[in-house]
Amino acid sequence: MTDRKEFPETIDEKDLYEDIDEEEIYEIIQEERRKAFRQSDEKKKPKRPFPKWAFWLIAFFMFVSALSALPKFLNLAAIEFVATSAKLSADEDIQEYKQSVVVVRSDDSKGTGFSISENGYILTNYHVIEDGLIIWVNYPDHGQFSAEVVASYPEMDLALLKIDGENLPYLSLGDDRNAAQGDHIYFIGNPLAFTGIANEGEVLGYTNSTLKEEVLMLKAPIYRGNSGSPVIAENGEVIGVVYATRRDAEHGKVGLAVPISYFLQTEEAAVLNVE
């Protein structure tokens, strides 16, 4: 691999497996939106002149009140990633990538996966499906499918799923060994209570981890539920699979991704001819 850099030791490596107990976040945001619409309607009604300074003072306190109602972990950074996703999703390439990214549900939890062939092969993290008796995947435009695990690679936290489907959208796999520090990347996943969130970041380099081999370290806003998200290079090819975050001594909170080259070395990848 090229352009590697030695990084200080890091701590608190955490997987991103999502327990679906934060749907209240979505409800809170929706309620705040409803309040905003109601307030907007009320403003349209004829009223006596109202001092501008009083209006802005009330608006300020309403804003502070709305923020205080959100859970602590749904901070301004988390709100910002939703806004960033909306902006990125206007791009035609991102719209196309999102069609191949699926929600992976296992029992009462969820993660992310992405299609790597038109006939229903999906790559995700092993820890997303490890304890699941029944696995479902949801495509944005192709609906829900039951899935089976056809191969698992715990040592690199990857799993290959198969659904019964044809002519499905899929992402091409690239070569992470060409990735260099500072390279711009996109990633798409299902963080927190959301689905199909696109975001961006950059490659920091390679680092040691709890996995068997070195992994990609990313400067990117990654949250629980992003497990299995594809890391997409500027050329549209997948170079990694997000699996964890941790606190780095030099860079702060960073994302970790399994280099896609590890999967491309497997027998299943050779049979599928996905390289």
C-alpha positions in Angstrom: 0.0 0.0 0.0 1.3 3.5 -0.8 1.8 6.7 1.1 1.5 5.0 4.5 2.1 7.1 7.6 2.8 5.9 11.2 0.1 7.2 13.6 0.2 7.4 17.4 -1.6 4.7 19.3 -5.4 5.1 19.5 -7.9 4.0 22.1 -11.6 3.2 22.4 -12.2 1.4 19.1 -15.9 1.0 18.8 -18.0 -0.9 16.3 -21.0 0.9 14.9 -23.7 -1.8 15.3 -27.0 0.0 15.8 -29.7 -0.9 18.3 -32.9 0.7 17.0 -33.8 2.7 20.1 -33.2 6.1 18.7 -36.2 6.4 16.4 -37.4 8.9 18.9 -34.7 11.2 17.4 -36.6 11.2 14.2 -39.9 11.9 15.9 -38.3 14.8 17.8 -37.0 16.3 14.6 -40.4 15.8 12.9 -42.2 17.4 15.8 -39.9 20.4 15.7 -40.7 20.7 11.9 -44.4 20.5 12.6 -44.1 23.3 15.2 -42.2 25.4 12.7 -44.9 24.9 10.1 -47.6 25.8 12.6 -45.7 28.9 13.6 -45.3 29.8 9.9 -49.0 29.5 9.3 -49.8 31.7 12.3 -47.4 34.4 11.0 -49.4 34.5 7.8 -52.6 35.6 9.7 -53.2 39.3 9.9 -51.9 40.7 13.1 -51.2 44.1 14.6 -47.7 45.4 14.0 -45.2 43.5 16.1 -41.7 44.9 17.0 -38.9 43.1 15.1 -36.7 43.0 18.1 -39.3 41.0 20.0 -39.7 38.6 17.1 -36.0 37.8 16.9 -35.8 37.5 20.7 -38.6 34.9 20.7 -37.1 33.1 17.7 -33.8 32.9 19.6 -35.3 31.3 22.7 -37.4 28.9 20.5 -34.1 27.8 18.8 -32.4 27.2 22.1 -35.4 25.3 23.4 -35.5 23.1 20.4 -31.8 22.2 20.8 -32.2 21.4 24.5 -35.0 18.9 23.6 -32.7 16.8 21.5 -30.7 13.9 23.0 -27.2 14.7 24.0 -25.6 12.6 21.3 -27.7 14.3 18.6 -25.5 17.4 18.6 -25.0 20.1 16.0 -22.5 17.9 14.2 -25.1 15.2 13.8 -27.6 17.8 12.5 -25.0 19.1 10.1 -24.5 15.6 8.5 -28.1 15.5 7.5 -27.8 18.9 5.8 -24.6 17.8 4.1 -26.4 14.6 2.9 -29.2 16.7 1.4 -26.7 18.8 -0.5 -24.6 15.8 -1.7 -27.8 13.9 -2.8 -28.5 16.5 -5.4 -25.4 15.2 -7.3 -26.4 12.6 -10.0 -23.4 10.3 -9.1 -24.4 10.2 -5.4 -28.0 9.5 -6.4 -26.8 6.6 -8.4 -24.5 5.3 -5.6 -27.4 5.4 -3.1 -29.4 3.0 -5.2 -26.9 0.2 -4.3 -26.7 0.9 -0.5 -29.1 -1.2 1.6 -30.4 -1.3 5.2 -29.4 -4.6 6.8 -31.6 -5.7 9.6 -30.8 -8.5 11.9 -33.3 -9.3 14.7 -33.9 -5.9 16.5 -30.9 -4.1 15.1 -29.7 -2.5 11.9 -26.6 -1.7 9.9 -25.6 -0.9 6.3 -24.6 -3.0 3.3 -24.1 -2.5 -0.4 -24.7 -4.5 -3.5 -21.6 -5.7 -5.4 -23.4 -7.6 -8.2 -26.6 -7.3 -10.2 -27.7 -10.8 -9.1 -27.9 -10.0 -5.4 -24.6 -10.3 -3.6 -24.2 -7.8 -0.8 -21.2 -6.9 1.4 -21.6 -5.8 5.0 -19.8 -6.1 8.3 -19.6 -9.5 10.1 -20.6 -7.9 13.4 -23.8 -6.6 11.8 -25.2 -10.1 11.1 -23.2 -12.2 13.6 -26.0 -12.9 16.1 -28.9 -12.7 13.7 -31.2 -15.6 13.1 -33.1 -13.8 10.3 -31.6 -11.2 8.0 -33.4 -8.7 5.8 -32.1 -6.1 3.4 -34.0 -3.1 2.0 -33.1 -1.4 -1.2 -34.2 2.2 -1.7 -36.2 1.4 -4.9 -36.3 -2.4 -5.1 -38.0 -3.3 -1.8 -37.2 -5.8 0.9 -35.5 -9.2 0.6 -34.6 -12.0 2.9 -30.9 -12.7 2.9 -28.6 -15.6 3.7 -24.9 -15.5 4.7 -22.9 -17.2 2.0 -19.5 -16.4 3.5 -18.1 -14.7 6.6 -14.7 -13.3 7.4 -14.6 -12.5 11.1 -10.9 -11.7 11.1 -11.6 -8.7 8.8 -15.2 -8.0 10.0 -16.8 -8.7 6.6 -19.7 -10.9 5.5 -21.1 -11.7 2.1 -24.9 -12.0 1.8 -27.0 -13.3 -1.0 -30.6 -12.4 -1.9 -32.8 -13.7 -4.7 -32.8 -10.9 -7.1 -31.9 -9.8 -10.7 -30.8 -6.7 -12.5 -30.1 -4.9 -9.2 -28.0 -1.8 -8.9 -24.4 -2.4 -7.6 -21.2 -0.6 -6.9 -17.8 -1.4 -8.5 -14.9 -2.4 -6.3 -11.6 -0.5 -6.7 -8.1 -0.7 -5.3 -7.5 0.8 -1.9 -3.8 0.3 -2.3 -3.8 3.4 -4.5 -5.4 5.5 -1.7 -3.2 8.3 -0.4 -3.4 10.6 2.6 -5.8 13.5 1.8 -7.8 11.7 -0.9 -11.4 12.8 -0.9 -14.0 10.1 -0.3 -17.8 9.6 0.0 -19.7 7.2 2.2 -23.4 6.3 2.4 -25.2 4.5 5.2 -27.9 4.4 7.8 -26.7 6.3 10.8 -28.8 6.7 13.9 -32.5 6.6 13.0 -31.9 7.7 9.4 -31.4 5.8 6.1 -29.6 6.6 2.9 -27.4 9.4 4.4 -24.5 10.4 2.1 -21.5 12.2 3.5 -17.9 12.9 2.7 -14.4 13.0 4.3 -10.8 12.2 3.5 -8.3 9.4 3.9 -5.8 9.9 6.7 -3.8 6.8 5.9 -3.5 3.3 7.3 -3.3 2.2 10.9 -3.2 -0.8 13.1 -6.5 -2.0 14.6 -8.2 -4.8 16.5 -8.5 -6.6 13.1 -5.9 -8.9 11.7 -4.5 -6.4 9.2 -4.1 -2.6 8.9 -7.2 -0.6 8.1 -8.0 2.7 6.5 -8.3 5.7 8.9 -10.8 8.4 7.8 -11.6 11.9 8.9 -15.3 11.7 8.5 -18.6 12.2 10.5 -19.4 8.5 11.1 -22.1 7.4 13.6 -23.7 4.2 14.8 -25.6 2.5 12.0 -22.8 3.3 9.5 -21.4 -0.2 10.0 -21.1 -1.7 6.5 -21.1 1.7 4.6 -19.1 1.7 1.4 -16.2 4.1 1.2 -16.3 5.5 -2.3 -13.4 7.1 -4.1 -13.7 10.0 -6.5 -13.8 7.6 -9.4 -16.9 6.0 -8.0 -15.3 2.7 -6.9 -15.5 1.3 -3.4 -12.1 1.2 -1.5 -13.3 0.2 1.9 -16.1 -0.8 4.3 -16.7 1.3 7.4 -16.8 -0.8 10.6 -15.8 1.4 13.6 -14.7 4.7 15.1 -12.1 5.5 17.7 -10.3 8.3 19.4 -7.0 9.1 17.8 -4.3 10.9 19.7 -3.5 13.2 16.8 -6.7 13.5 14.8 -9.5 13.1 17.4 -12.5 11.0 16.5 -11.8 9.1 13.3 -13.6 6.4 11.3 -12.1 3.0 10.5 -12.7 1.1 7.3 -11.8 -2.4 6.2 -9.7 -2.1 2.9 -11.6 -3.6 0.0 -8.5 -5.4 -1.1 -8.9 -7.9 1.7 -12.3 -9.0 0.3 -10.9 -9.1 -3.3 -8.3 -11.7 -2.1 -11.0 -14.2 -1.1 -12.2 -17.2 -3.1 -15.7 -15.8 -3.3 -14.5 -12.5 -4.9 -12.6 -14.5 -7.5 -15.7 -16.6 -8.3 -17.9 -13.5 -8.5 -15.3 -11.8 -10.7 -16.1 -8.5 -9.0 -12.6 -7.0 -9.2 
